[in-house]
Amino acid sequence: MEIVLVRHTTPDIAKGICYGQADLDVVATFEQEAELIVSSLKHYNFDSMYSSPLQRCKKLAHKIGKDFIFDERLLELNFGDWELKPWDDIPKEEINPWMEDFVNQTPKNGESYVDLHKRTTSFIEEILKTSYDSVLIVTHAGVIRSLWAYFHQIPLEKSFDLKLEYGEMLTINTLDLHHES
């Protein structure tokens, strides 16, 4: 199976602000960003297409096609009380333990990266049970890193070595991997 992962386009938020599941809109250059993605996907014939339900993904999904399935398991990390706060304003006693162990620590009223990984692997294991040849997933950097770690069997703490630009696409061919599902 070929799985194409696409990160959403640039969200409309200032740099230095913590966001995950906040439902942000996209910047004014969305049309140009989306057109580049749409044109690079033209040669694909996807059996199924999935997207996070947040509008920064949903808008891109609607540009790509009309047969998307929106799945909550593709949401970005829930940063809880930190959502939409400047990173610098998050109290040190809250953020320091998380910075030291972002995989297992949970932002106040949010979720840990392990929690995100559990829901994304639940999603992808369902997909892997299908007879699809080609699947498109429009989602967020945290979800893409989690799935990358899953397929390449790398520790979650190493998954942030994968740098992802807005609108970036990654392809995973499960036939090339030695992963047990």
Secondary structure, DSSP 8 states (H G I E B T S, - for coil): -EEEEEE---BS--TTB--SSS---B-TTHHHHHHHHHHHHTT---SEEEE-SSHHHHHHHHHH-S-EEE-GGG-----GGGTTSBGGGS-HHHHHHHHH-TTT---TTS--HHHHHHHHHHHHHHHHTS--SEEEEEE-HHHHHHHHHHHHT--GGGGGGS---TT-EEEEEGGG-----
